[in-house]
Amino acid sequence: MGLAFVWPADGGLSLVLLLGVGWGLWLWGAGRQATLCPAGTLRWDAQAMGEGWAPGAGRWWWQEEGRAQPMPVRHLERRLDWGRGMLVRGRTEGRTRWFWLSASLAESRWGELRRAIEAQANTG
């Protein structure tokens, strides 16, 4: 898309075409990334303890679809919150993972999930 700004503006059609192709490639990449993200369940276990955790502190778990064992999630941080959805970031198995959370997937538990994430954010 950067080429559109240095491309000769002889008719304008080439600029529009170049911008259209650039946006099309961006949309394709964004869609592909969204479909490649694994689906699963993020859950809070208030009774869990482990290395580096205070007794009774609890723990977040990520259960990826198709995976036998859940992974512990550390350093869960809320990044965006729009009421019916959230974008949160955490670390699983030494790498950063982003979670798109939606109320429509678990209406009855949505309030509990929001409160648990908020409580963790307030305690550090």
N, CA, C and O atoms as a GROMACS GRO file, in nm:
protein
  496
    1MET      N    1   0.082  -0.118   0.000
    1MET     CA    2   0.000   0.000   0.000
    1MET      C    3   0.086   0.125   0.000
    1MET      O    4   0.043   0.230  -0.045
    2GLY      N    5   0.207   0.113   0.050
    2GLY     CA    6   0.296   0.227   0.048
    2GLY      C    7   0.332   0.271  -0.092
    2GLY      O    8   0.362   0.388  -0.114
    3LEU      N    9   0.331   0.177  -0.186
    3LEU     CA   10   0.359   0.212  -0.325
    3LEU      C   11   0.255   0.307  -0.383
    3LEU      O   12   0.286   0.382  -0.475
    4ALA      N   13   0.134   0.306  -0.331
    4ALA     CA   14   0.028   0.392  -0.382
    4ALA      C   15   0.064   0.539  -0.369
    4ALA      O   16   0.016   0.621  -0.447
    5PHE      N   17   0.147   0.574  -0.273
    5PHE     CA   18   0.182   0.713  -0.251
    5PHE      C   19   0.296   0.760  -0.340
    5PHE      O   20   0.313   0.881  -0.359
    6VAL      N   21   0.373   0.669  -0.394
    6VAL     CA   22   0.481   0.709  -0.484
    6VAL      C   23   0.453   0.671  -0.629
    6VAL      O   24   0.530   0.704  -0.718
    7TRP      N   25   0.342   0.602  -0.652
    7TRP     CA   26   0.303   0.561  -0.787
    7TRP      C   27   0.266   0.684  -0.869
    7TRP      O   28   0.202   0.775  -0.817
    8PRO      N   29   0.306   0.688  -0.996
    8PRO     CA   30   0.267   0.804  -1.081
    8PRO      C   31   0.115   0.818  -1.086
    8PRO      O   32   0.043   0.723  -1.117
    9ALA      N   33   0.068   0.938  -1.056
    9ALA     CA   34  -0.076   0.963  -1.052
    9ALA      C   35  -0.123   1.014  -1.187
    9ALA      O   36  -0.175   1.125  -1.198
   10ASP      N   37  -0.106   0.932  -1.290
   10ASP     CA   38  -0.143   0.975  -1.425
   10ASP      C   39  -0.292   0.967  -1.451
   10ASP      O   40  -0.345   1.050  -1.524
   11GLY      N   41  -0.360   0.873  -1.396
   11GLY     CA   42  -0.503   0.863  -1.422
   11GLY      C   43  -0.583   0.840  -1.296
   11GLY      O   44  -0.705   0.855  -1.298
   12GLY      N   45  -0.520   0.806  -1.190
   12GLY     CA   46  -0.590   0.782  -1.066
   12GLY      C   47  -0.642   0.640  -1.053
   12GLY      O   48  -0.659   0.591  -0.941
   13LEU      N   49  -0.668   0.572  -1.164
   13LEU     CA   50  -0.720   0.436  -1.158
   13LEU      C   51  -0.617   0.341  -1.098
   13LEU      O   52  -0.652   0.251  -1.022
   14SER      N   53  -0.489   0.361  -1.134
   14SER     CA   54  -0.386   0.273  -1.079
   14SER      C   55  -0.375   0.288  -0.927
   14SER      O   56  -0.349   0.191  -0.856
   15LEU      N   57  -0.394   0.410  -0.879
   15LEU     CA   58  -0.390   0.434  -0.735
   15LEU      C   59  -0.505   0.362  -0.664
   15LEU      O   60  -0.486   0.298  -0.561
   16VAL      N   61  -0.624   0.374  -0.720
   16VAL     CA   62  -0.740   0.308  -0.661
   16VAL      C   63  -0.723   0.156  -0.665
   16VAL      O   64  -0.755   0.087  -0.569
   17LEU      N   65  -0.673   0.106  -0.777
   17LEU     CA   66  -0.651  -0.038  -0.791
   17LEU      C   67  -0.548  -0.087  -0.689
   17LEU      O   68  -0.568  -0.190  -0.625
   18LEU      N   69  -0.440  -0.014  -0.676
   18LEU     CA   70  -0.335  -0.053  -0.582
   18LEU      C   71  -0.387  -0.051  -0.438
   18LEU      O   72  -0.358  -0.142  -0.360
   19LEU      N   73  -0.463   0.052  -0.402
   19LEU     CA   74  -0.520   0.058  -0.267
   19LEU      C   75  -0.621  -0.054  -0.246
   19LEU      O   76  -0.626  -0.113  -0.138
   20GLY      N   77  -0.702  -0.083  -0.347
   20GLY     CA   78  -0.799  -0.192  -0.337
   20GLY      C   79  -0.733  -0.326  -0.316
   20GLY      O   80  -0.778  -0.406  -0.234
   21VAL      N   81  -0.625  -0.352  -0.389
   21VAL     CA   82  -0.552  -0.477  -0.374
   21VAL      C   83  -0.489  -0.485  -0.235
   21VAL      O   84  -0.489  -0.590  -0.171
   22GLY      N   85  -0.435  -0.373  -0.189
   22GLY     CA   86  -0.374  -0.370  -0.055
   22GLY      C   87  -0.475  -0.399   0.054
   22GLY      O   88  -0.448  -0.478   0.144
   23TRP      N   89  -0.592  -0.335   0.046
   23TRP     CA   90  -0.696  -0.360   0.146
   23TRP      C   91  -0.747  -0.503   0.136
   23TRP      O   92  -0.774  -0.566   0.238
   24GLY      N   93  -0.759  -0.553   0.016
   24GLY     CA   94  -0.803  -0.692  -0.002
   24GLY      C   95  -0.707  -0.790   0.062
   24GLY      O   96  -0.750  -0.886   0.127
   25LEU      N   97  -0.577  -0.768   0.044
   25LEU     CA   98  -0.477  -0.855   0.106
   25LEU      C   99  -0.480  -0.846   0.257
   25LEU      O  100  -0.466  -0.946   0.327
   26TRP      N  101  -0.500  -0.724   0.308
   26TRP     CA  102  -0.509  -0.707   0.452
   26TRP      C  103  -0.630  -0.781   0.508
   26TRP      O  104  -0.618  -0.851   0.609
   27LEU      N  105  -0.745  -0.767   0.444
   27LEU     CA  106  -0.866  -0.836   0.490
   27LEU      C  107  -0.849  -0.988   0.484
   27LEU      O  108  -0.893  -1.058   0.574
   28TRP      N  109  -0.788  -1.037   0.379
   28TRP     CA  110  -0.763  -1.180   0.367
   28TRP      C  111  -0.675  -1.228   0.482
   28TRP      O  112  -0.704  -1.330   0.545
   29GLY      N  113  -0.567  -1.155   0.510
   29GLY     CA  114  -0.476  -1.193   0.619
   29GLY      C  115  -0.544  -1.189   0.755
   29GLY      O  116  -0.523  -1.278   0.838
   30ALA      N  117  -0.626  -1.087   0.778
   30ALA     CA  118  -0.698  -1.077   0.906
   30ALA      C  119  -0.798  -1.192   0.920
   30ALA      O  120  -0.811  -1.250   1.028
   31GLY      N  121  -0.868  -1.224   0.814
   31GLY     CA  122  -0.963  -1.334   0.818
   31GLY      C  123  -0.895  -1.467   0.840
   31GLY      O  124  -0.944  -1.552   0.915
   32ARG      N  125  -0.783  -1.485   0.774
   32ARG     CA  126  -0.707  -1.610   0.790
   32ARG      C  127  -0.656  -1.625   0.934
   32ARG      O  128  -0.662  -1.733   0.992
   33GLN      N  129  -0.607  -1.517   0.989
   33GLN     CA  130  -0.558  -1.521   1.127
   33GLN      C  131  -0.672  -1.555   1.223
   33GLN      O  132  -0.653  -1.633   1.317
   34ALA      N  133  -0.789  -1.496   1.200
   34ALA     CA  134  -0.903  -1.522   1.288
   34ALA      C  135  -0.948  -1.668   1.280
   34ALA      O  136  -0.989  -1.725   1.381
   35THR      N  137  -0.941  -1.729   1.163
   35THR     CA  138  -0.985  -1.868   1.150
   35THR      C  139  -0.880  -1.966   1.201
   35THR      O  140  -0.914  -2.080   1.235
   36LEU      N  141  -0.755  -1.926   1.206
   36LEU     CA  142  -0.649  -2.014   1.255
   36LEU      C  143  -0.636  -2.014   1.407
   36LEU      O  144  -0.574  -2.103   1.464
   37CYS      N  145  -0.694  -1.915   1.472
   37CYS     CA  146  -0.687  -1.909   1.618
   37CYS      C  147  -0.765  -2.025   1.677
   37CYS      O  148  -0.880  -2.048   1.640
   38PRO      N  149  -0.704  -2.098   1.768
   38PRO     CA  150  -0.774  -2.214   1.826
   38PRO      C  151  -0.889  -2.171   1.916
   38PRO      O  152  -0.881  -2.070   1.986
   39ALA      N  153  -0.994  -2.248   1.913
   39ALA     CA  154  -1.108  -2.225   2.002
   39ALA      C  155  -1.087  -2.307   2.129
   39ALA      O  156  -1.016  -2.407   2.129
   40GLY      N  157  -1.150  -2.263   2.235
   40GLY     CA  158  -1.137  -2.336   2.360
   40GLY      C  159  -1.215  -2.268   2.470
   40GLY      O  160  -1.303  -2.186   2.445
   41THR      N  161  -1.182  -2.304   2.593
   41THR     CA  162  -1.252  -2.252   2.710
   41THR      C  163  -1.150  -2.196   2.809
   41THR      O  164  -1.053  -2.262   2.844
   42LEU      N  165  -1.176  -2.073   2.853
   42LEU     CA  166  -1.096  -2.011   2.958
   42LEU      C  167  -1.175  -2.024   3.086
   42LEU      O  168  -1.292  -1.986   3.092
   43ARG      N  169  -1.113  -2.078   3.191
   43ARG     CA  170  -1.186  -2.096   3.316
   43ARG      C  171  -1.098  -2.061   3.435
   43ARG      O  172  -0.976  -2.067   3.429
   44TRP      N  173  -1.164  -2.026   3.543
   44TRP     CA  174  -1.099  -1.990   3.669
   44TRP      C  175  -1.122  -2.102   3.770
   44TRP      O  176  -1.234  -2.149   3.787
   45ASP      N  177  -1.015  -2.144   3.838
   45ASP     CA  178  -1.026  -2.244   3.943
   45ASP      C  179  -0.975  -2.180   4.072
   45ASP      O  180  -0.854  -2.161   4.090
   46ALA      N  181  -1.067  -2.145   4.161
   46ALA     CA  182  -1.031  -2.074   4.285
   46ALA      C  183  -0.951  -2.160   4.381
   46ALA      O  184  -0.882  -2.107   4.469
   47GLN      N  185  -0.958  -2.292   4.367
   47GLN     CA  186  -0.890  -2.382   4.460
   47GLN      C  187  -0.751  -2.423   4.413
   47GLN      O  188  -0.676  -2.484   4.490
   48ALA      N  189  -0.716  -2.391   4.289
   48ALA     CA  190  -0.588  -2.438   4.232
   48ALA      C  191  -0.470  -2.368   4.298
   48ALA      O  192  -0.475  -2.249   4.330
   49MET      N  193  -0.362  -2.445   4.316
   49MET     CA  194  -0.236  -2.391   4.366
   49MET      C  195  -0.125  -2.446   4.278
   49MET      O  196  -0.143  -2.547   4.210
   50GLY      N  197  -0.014  -2.382   4.280
   50GLY     CA  198   0.098  -2.431   4.201
   50GLY      C  199   0.223  -2.352   4.230
   50GLY      O  200   0.226  -2.268   4.320
   51GLU      N  201   0.326  -2.376   4.153
   51GLU     CA  202   0.455  -2.310   4.169
   51GLU      C  203   0.439  -2.159   4.159
   51GLU      O  204   0.383  -2.107   4.063
   52GLY      N  205   0.488  -2.090   4.260
   52GLY     CA  206   0.484  -1.945   4.258
   52GLY      C  207   0.348  -1.884   4.290
   52GLY      O  208   0.330  -1.764   4.274
   53TRP      N  209   0.255  -1.964   4.334
   53TRP     CA  210   0.121  -1.915   4.363
   53TRP      C  211   0.097  -1.923   4.514
   53TRP      O  212   0.137  -2.020   4.579
   54ALA      N  213   0.032  -1.822   4.567
   54ALA     CA  214  -0.004  -1.824   4.709
   54ALA      C  215  -0.115  -1.927   4.732
   54ALA      O  216  -0.200  -1.944   4.645
   55PRO      N  217  -0.115  -1.994   4.845
   55PRO     CA  218  -0.222  -2.091   4.873
   55PRO      C  219  -0.360  -2.025   4.862
   55PRO      O  220  -0.384  -1.918   4.917
   56GLY      N  221  -0.448  -2.091   4.789
   56GLY     CA  222  -0.584  -2.041   4.773
   56GLY      C  223  -0.597  -1.926   4.675
   56GLY      O  224  -0.704  -1.868   4.661
   57ALA      N  225  -0.487  -1.891   4.607
   57ALA     CA  226  -0.491  -1.777   4.517
   57ALA      C  227  -0.570  -1.805   4.391
   57ALA      O  228  -0.622  -1.712   4.329
   58GLY      N  229  -0.582  -1.930   4.353
   58GLY     CA  230  -0.655  -1.967   4.232
   58GLY      C  231  -0.568  -1.959   4.108
   58GLY      O  232  -0.453  -1.915   4.112
   59ARG      N  233  -0.626  -2.004   3.997
   59ARG     CA  234  -0.550  -2.007   3.872
   59ARG      C  235  -0.645  -2.008   3.753
   59ARG      O  236  -0.755  -2.064   3.759
   60TRP      N  237  -0.600  -1.946   3.645
   60TRP     CA  238  -0.671  -1.950   3.518
   60TRP      C  239  -0.621  -2.069   3.438
   60TRP      O  240  -0.503  -2.104   3.444
   61TRP      N  241  -0.712  -2.132   3.362
   61TRP     CA  242  -0.677  -2.244   3.277
   61TRP      C  243  -0.733  -2.222   3.137
   61TRP      O  244  -0.843  -2.170   3.122
   62TRP      N  245  -0.659  -2.262   3.036
   62TRP     CA  246  -0.703  -2.258   2.898
   62TRP      C  247  -0.713  -2.401   2.847
   62TRP      O  248  -0.613  -2.473   2.840
   63GLN      N  249  -0.834  -2.442   2.811
   63GLN     CA  250  -0.857  -2.575   2.756
   63GLN      C  251  -0.884  -2.559   2.606
   63GLN      O  252  -0.995  -2.523   2.566
   64GLU      N  253  -0.782  -2.585   2.526
   64GLU     CA  254  -0.795  -2.573   2.381
   64GLU      C  255  -0.871  -2.693   2.327
   64GLU      O  256  -0.848  -2.806   2.369
   65GLU      N  257  -0.961  -2.668   2.231
   65GLU     CA  258  -1.036  -2.778   2.172
   65GLU      C  259  -0.939  -2.877   2.107
   65GLU      O  260  -0.847  -2.837   2.036
   66GLY      N  261  -0.961  -3.005   2.133
   66GLY     CA  262  -0.876  -3.108   2.076
   66GLY      C  263  -0.752  -3.139   2.156
   66GLY      O  264  -0.676  -3.229   2.120
   67ARG      N  265  -0.729  -3.068   2.263
   67ARG     CA  266  -0.612  -3.091   2.348
   67ARG      C  267  -0.658  -3.161   2.476
   67ARG      O  268  -0.759  -3.123   2.536
   68ALA      N  269  -0.585  -3.261   2.517
   68ALA     CA  270  -0.627  -3.343   2.632
   68ALA      C  271  -0.616  -3.268   2.764
   68ALA      O  272  -0.707  -3.276   2.847
   69GLN      N  273  -0.507  -3.196   2.787
   69GLN     CA  274  -0.483  -3.131   2.915
   69GLN      C  275  -0.494  -2.979   2.902
   69GLN      O  276  -0.449  -2.921   2.803
   70PRO      N  277  -0.554  -2.913   3.002
   70PRO     CA  278  -0.558  -2.767   3.000
   70PRO      C  279  -0.422  -2.709   3.032
   70PRO      O  280  -0.338  -2.774   3.095
   71MET      N  281  -0.400  -2.586   2.989
   71MET     CA  282  -0.274  -2.516   3.014
   71MET      C  283  -0.298  -2.406   3.116
   71MET      O  284  -0.398  -2.336   3.106
   72PRO      N  285  -0.209  -2.388   3.214
   72PRO     CA  286  -0.225  -2.276   3.306
   72PRO      C  287  -0.197  -2.144   3.233
   72PRO      O  288  -0.109  -2.136   3.148
   73VAL      N  289  -0.273  -2.043   3.268
   73VAL     CA  290  -0.256  -1.910   3.209
   73VAL      C  291  -0.208  -1.818   3.319
   73VAL      O  292  -0.270  -1.808   3.425
   74ARG      N  293  -0.099  -1.750   3.294
   74ARG     CA  294  -0.044  -1.655   3.390
   74ARG      C  295  -0.054  -1.514   3.337
   74ARG      O  296  -0.060  -1.491   3.216
   75HIS      N  297  -0.057  -1.420   3.427
   75HIS     CA  298  -0.055  -1.277   3.394
   75HIS      C  299  -0.168  -1.239   3.299
   75HIS      O  300  -0.145  -1.174   3.198
   76LEU      N  301  -0.289  -1.278   3.332
   76LEU     CA  302  -0.404  -1.244   3.250
   76LEU      C  303  -0.435  -1.095   3.266
   76LEU      O  304  -0.452  -1.047   3.378
   77GLU      N  305  -0.442  -1.022   3.154
   77GLU     CA  306  -0.467  -0.878   3.156
   77GLU      C  307  -0.580  -0.843   3.060
   77GLU      O  308  -0.580  -0.888   2.946
   78ARG      N  309  -0.673  -0.765   3.106
   78ARG     CA  310  -0.780  -0.715   3.019
   78ARG      C  311  -0.724  -0.602   2.933
   78ARG      O  312  -0.664  -0.508   2.986
   79ARG      N  313  -0.742  -0.610   2.803
   79ARG     CA  314  -0.694  -0.508   2.712
   79ARG      C  315  -0.806  -0.423   2.654
   79ARG      O  316  -0.793  -0.302   2.644
   80LEU      N  317  -0.917  -0.486   2.618
   80LEU     CA  318  -1.036  -0.416   2.569
   80LEU      C  319  -1.158  -0.477   2.635
   80LEU      O  320  -1.162  -0.598   2.661
   81ASP      N  321  -1.257  -0.394   2.662
   81ASP     CA  322  -1.379  -0.444   2.724
   81ASP      C  323  -1.494  -0.362   2.666
   81ASP      O  324  -1.502  -0.241   2.687
   82TRP      N  325  -1.583  -0.428   2.593
   82TRP     CA  326  -1.696  -0.358   2.532
   82TRP      C  327  -1.830  -0.411   2.583
   82TRP      O  328  -1.930  -0.408   2.511
   83GLY      N  329  -1.832  -0.459   2.706
   83GLY     CA  330  -1.955  -0.501   2.770
   83GLY      C  331  -1.998  -0.643   2.735
   83GLY      O  332  -2.016  -0.725   2.825
   84ARG      N  333  -2.013  -0.674   2.609
   84ARG     CA  334  -2.055  -0.806   2.564
   84ARG      C  335  -1.938  -0.888   2.511
   84ARG      O  336  -1.956  -0.998   2.459
   85GLY      N  337  -1.818  -0.833   2.523
   85GLY     CA  338  -1.699  -0.903   2.478
   85GLY      C  339  -1.575  -0.842   2.541
   85GLY      O  340  -1.578  -0.729   2.590
   86MET      N  341  -1.468  -0.917   2.538
   86MET     CA  342  -1.341  -0.870   2.595
   86MET      C  343  -1.225  -0.926   2.515
   86MET      O  344  -1.233  -1.034   2.457
   87LEU      N  345  -1.118  -0.850   2.512
   87LEU     CA  346  -0.990  -0.898   2.460
   87LEU      C  347  -0.895  -0.899   2.577
   87LEU      O  348  -0.868  -0.796   2.638
   88VAL      N  349  -0.842  -1.017   2.610
   88VAL     CA  350  -0.749  -1.031   2.722
   88VAL      C  351  -0.621  -1.099   2.673
   88VAL      O  352  -0.621  -1.173   2.574
   89ARG      N  353  -0.514  -1.072   2.743
   89ARG     CA  354  -0.384  -1.129   2.707
   89ARG      C  355  -0.330  -1.205   2.827
   89ARG      O  356  -0.343  -1.160   2.941
   90GLY      N  357  -0.271  -1.320   2.800
   90GLY     CA  358  -0.211  -1.400   2.905
   90GLY      C  359  -0.091  -1.476   2.851
   90GLY      O  360  -0.058  -1.466   2.733
   91ARG      N  361  -0.026  -1.552   2.938
   91ARG     CA  362   0.089  -1.632   2.897
   91ARG      C  363   0.061  -1.778   2.925
   91ARG      O  364   0.024  -1.815   3.037
   92THR      N  365   0.078  -1.862   2.823
   92THR     CA  366   0.065  -2.006   2.838
   92THR      C  367   0.190  -2.070   2.782
   92THR      O  368   0.233  -2.037   2.672
   93GLU      N  369   0.246  -2.160   2.858
   93GLU     CA  370   0.365  -2.234   2.813
   93GLU      C  371   0.475  -2.141   2.759
   93GLU      O  372   0.538  -2.171   2.658
   94GLY      N  373   0.494  -2.030   2.827
   94GLY     CA  374   0.603  -1.939   2.793
   94GLY      C  375   0.579  -1.848   2.673
   94GLY      O  376   0.672  -1.780   2.629
   95ARG      N  377   0.458  -1.844   2.621
   95ARG     CA  378   0.432  -1.754   2.509
   95ARG      C  379   0.307  -1.672   2.534
   95ARG      O  380   0.218  -1.715   2.608
   96THR      N  381   0.300  -1.556   2.472
   96THR     CA  382   0.184  -1.470   2.487
   96THR      C  383   0.069  -1.523   2.403
   96THR      O  384   0.088  -1.564   2.288
   97ARG      N  385  -0.048  -1.522   2.461
   97ARG     CA  386  -0.168  -1.568   2.391
   97ARG      C  387  -0.278  -1.464   2.411
   97ARG      O  388  -0.296  -1.412   2.522
   98TRP      N  389  -0.352  -1.435   2.305
   98TRP     CA  390  -0.464  -1.343   2.310
   98TRP      C  391  -0.593  -1.423   2.312
   98TRP      O  392  -0.605  -1.525   2.243
   99PHE      N  393  -0.690  -1.377   2.392
   99PHE     CA  394  -0.819  -1.443   2.405
   99PHE      C  395  -0.930  -1.344   2.372
   99PHE      O  396  -0.942  -1.239   2.436
  100TRP      N  397  -1.012  -1.378   2.272
  100TRP     CA  398  -1.134  -1.303   2.243
  100TRP      C  399  -1.246  -1.371   2.320
  100TRP      O  400  -1.278  -1.486   2.291
  101LEU      N  401  -1.305  -1.303   2.415
  101LEU     CA  402  -1.410  -1.360   2.496
  101LEU      C  403  -1.543  -1.296   2.458
  101LEU      O  404  -1.550  -1.174   2.440
  102SER      N  405  -1.647  -1.377   2.444
  102SER     CA  406  -1.777  -1.327   2.401
  102SER      C  407  -1.887  -1.375   2.494
  102SER      O  408  -1.893  -1.493   2.530
  103ALA      N  409  -1.973  -1.284   2.533
  103ALA     CA  410  -2.086  -1.318   2.620
  103ALA      C  411  -2.180  -1.416   2.553
  103ALA      O  412  -2.242  -1.497   2.622
  104SER      N  413  -2.191  -1.411   2.423
  104SER     CA  414  -2.286  -1.498   2.352
  104SER      C  415  -2.250  -1.646   2.364
  104SER      O  416  -2.335  -1.731   2.340
  105LEU      N  417  -2.127  -1.677   2.399
  105LEU     CA  418  -2.086  -1.817   2.411
  105LEU      C  419  -2.117  -1.877   2.548
  105LEU      O  420  -2.123  -1.999   2.563
  106ALA      N  421  -2.138  -1.792   2.648
  106ALA     CA  422  -2.170  -1.842   2.782
  106ALA      C  423  -2.247  -1.734   2.859
  106ALA      O  424  -2.196  -1.676   2.955
  107GLU      N  425  -2.369  -1.708   2.815
  107GLU     CA  426  -2.452  -1.602   2.874
  107GLU      C  427  -2.463  -1.614   3.026
  107GLU      O  428  -2.447  -1.514   3.097
  108SER      N  429  -2.490  -1.734   3.076
  108SER     CA  430  -2.516  -1.751   3.218
  108SER      C  431  -2.392  -1.729   3.305
  108SER      O  432  -2.405  -1.700   3.424
  109ARG      N  433  -2.274  -1.742   3.248
  109ARG     CA  434  -2.149  -1.729   3.326
  109ARG      C  435  -2.074  -1.600   3.296
  109ARG      O  436  -1.967  -1.577   3.353
  110TRP      N  437  -2.127  -1.516   3.207
  110TRP     CA  438  -2.054  -1.398   3.161
  110TRP      C  439  -2.020  -1.303   3.276
  110TRP      O  440  -1.908  -1.255   3.285
  111GLY      N  441  -2.116  -1.274   3.362
  111GLY     CA  442  -2.091  -1.184   3.474
  111GLY      C  443  -1.983  -1.236   3.567
  111GLY      O  444  -1.899  -1.159   3.614
  112GLU      N  445  -1.984  -1.365   3.593
  112GLU     CA  446  -1.882  -1.426   3.679
  112GLU      C  447  -1.743  -1.413   3.617
  112GLU      O  448  -1.646  -1.382   3.686
  113LEU      N  449  -1.734  -1.435   3.487
  113LEU     CA  450  -1.605  -1.425   3.418
  113LEU      C  451  -1.552  -1.282   3.426
  113LEU      O  452  -1.435  -1.261   3.455
  114ARG      N  453  -1.639  -1.186   3.399
  114ARG     CA  454  -1.597  -1.044   3.404
  114ARG      C  455  -1.549  -1.007   3.545
  114ARG      O  456  -1.448  -0.939   3.560
  115ARG      N  457  -1.621  -1.051   3.648
  115ARG     CA  458  -1.581  -1.019   3.785
  115ARG      C  459  -1.448  -1.085   3.822
  115ARG      O  460  -1.366  -1.024   3.890
  116ALA      N  461  -1.427  -1.208   3.777
  116ALA     CA  462  -1.301  -1.277   3.807
  116ALA      C  463  -1.183  -1.207   3.741
  116ALA      O  464  -1.077  -1.192   3.802
  117ILE      N  465  -1.201  -1.165   3.617
  117ILE     CA  466  -1.091  -1.093   3.548
  117ILE      C  467  -1.066  -0.959   3.615
  117ILE      O  468  -0.951  -0.920   3.633
  118GLU      N  469  -1.172  -0.889   3.652
  118GLU     CA  470  -1.158  -0.760   3.720
  118GLU      C  471  -1.089  -0.776   3.856
  118GLU      O  472  -1.003  -0.696   3.892
  119ALA      N  473  -1.128  -0.880   3.931
  119ALA     CA  474  -1.068  -0.903   4.063
  119ALA      C  475  -0.918  -0.930   4.050
  119ALA      O  476  -0.839  -0.881   4.131
  120GLN      N  477  -0.880  -1.006   3.951
  120GLN     CA  478  -0.738  -1.036   3.932
  120GLN      C  479  -0.663  -0.909   3.892
  120GLN      O  480  -0.551  -0.887   3.939
  121ALA      N  481  -0.722  -0.828   3.807
  121ALA     CA  482  -0.657  -0.704   3.764
  121ALA      C  483  -0.635  -0.609   3.883
  121ALA      O  484  -0.536  -0.536   3.886
  122ASN      N  485  -0.727  -0.610   3.980
  122ASN     CA  486  -0.715  -0.522   4.095
  122ASN      C  487  -0.615  -0.572   4.200
  122ASN      O  488  -0.567  -0.495   4.283
  123THR      N  489  -0.585  -0.702   4.197
  123THR     CA  490  -0.490  -0.755   4.296
  123THR      C  491  -0.350  -0.765   4.240
  123THR      O  492  -0.256  -0.790   4.315
  124GLY      N  493  -0.333  -0.746   4.109
  124GLY     CA  494  -0.200  -0.749   4.048
  124GLY      C  495  -0.165  -0.888   4.012
  124GLY      O  496  -0.057  -0.912   3.958
   0.00000   0.00000   0.00000
